[in-house]
Every structure is written in C-alpha cells, then in structure tokens.
Amino acid sequence: MEAYKKLVIVAALVLTLAIGSNGQGQSSICRMTKDGFLACAPSVTASATPGFIPAAPTAECCSALSVADFPCLCFFMRNSKILNAYGVDPSLAMQLPAKCNLARSVHC
C-alpha cells in the first residue's frame, strides 16, 4: 500500500506541474522524465515514522538526475510547500545529487 501511495503522490506531482516535451516523445519536467521522478520517489518521500530511513537512490534515479536541469528543480525546492503537498521532503531531495555521486554540487 505504501508503494502505491508513493506512486500516486509522484504521479500527481508530475500531472500538476507544467509538462513539456523533450523532443523524443516523452514528457519531462526540468529534463527529468516521469519515469525518472518515479525512480527517485522512494528516496525523497517523507515519513512521520521515527527512525525512518529513506531508500537509497537507484541507478535509474541517478541517471535521471545526471541530465536534470537543477536550476529548474531548485524552483520547486524553494517552493517547498508544493513538494510537501505531495509527500516529498525537500531536504531528502537535496541529498540525492551527493548520494548519486554527481560531480556538480547543487545549491538552491
């Protein structure tokens, strides 16, 4: 049930944001596809459970982040009420580039 809830949350986020085309027939936001967002969802989903440890980002999540437009994603980080409404913890999201060993640092 928890995995389904995460899927619904991320799918709702993707659907409510302005979706553009990346020229290959796939929808994307900030150069991340829907599949990329879904792959990262378990790593950024907030939980009220004490001692909760989010899942490590998958290779698919890190691959999606490697081509992401971070200034674009930072817009959503700065407007964390948007993310919180969908169960995304902005501080967990900001940890993903380091957890994926991406060379560039991200400061929003």
Buried (B, 14 or more C-beta within 10 A) or exposed (E): EEEEEBEEBBBEBBEEBEEEEEEEEEEBBBBBBBBBBBBBBBBBBBEEEEEEEBEEBBEEBBBBBBEBEBEEBBEBBEEBEBBEEBBBBBEBBBBBBEBBEBEEEBEB
